[in-house]
Amino acid sequence: MGLWISLLLFEFETWHHVLMDWKKRIVSDPQVLMGKPSVKGTRLGVGFLLDIFAQGWSKQEVLENYPQLQEEDLMAVFAYSAARVGNEEVTPVKRDSDS
């Protein structure tokens, strides 16, 4: 199941709640993963988790393979990522066909 389909499986009410509370579950500690954002209490980075979803892992596969995670942790990963992307400054990139 693809990343977008997995995202749609999350319940709206829980998703909305996590959007407000991702800071309780996503941390950046210089002693863990060189300060990269990770799920609190784990060594599982946000980038790593996004990568495995992008590779096609389902929510269920992630939770089965990483039993220290809860569904709310995964929702916090997406909420954190959405917040980061939403605050990025966009820089236009010239395509080869635009020359």
Summary of the structure (lengths in Angstrom):
residues: 99
radius of gyration: 15.2
end to end distance: 38.2
largest distance: 50.3
contacts: 228
relative contact order: 0.17
helix: 59%
strand: 5%
